[in-house]
């Protein structure tokens, strides 16, 4: 589970840095469309950051959010090559690690009570 969290954190950092580099260098859109794109990108990265933090707390919703954002990002950048291809591969590995059988106990809800013996029928 630690490996998955580290991979998501690396994915987040590289994504934020690439967004900033594209916006500062002027490779992206210009004008209002460019500003809107940067703002939306940073909002998405903020959601990813929150999901990574929630992932550390065992949130099953966080892993769904991360996989959905990674899939959307992969679809949008699959033909870019280079760093984008590496990020897609990294997110695939990180997503798979969230769903391996050994990760299941980490996402179990701790607030679900065990059934008591009083609620089970007596054998006598």
Buried (B, 14 or more C-beta within 10 A) or exposed (E): BEEBBEBBBBBBEBBBEBBBEBBEEEEBBEEEEBEEBBEEBBEBBEEBBEBBEBBBEBBBEBBEBBBEBBBEBBEEBEEEEEBBBEBBEBBBEBBEBBEEEEBEEBBEEEEEEEEEEEEEEEEE
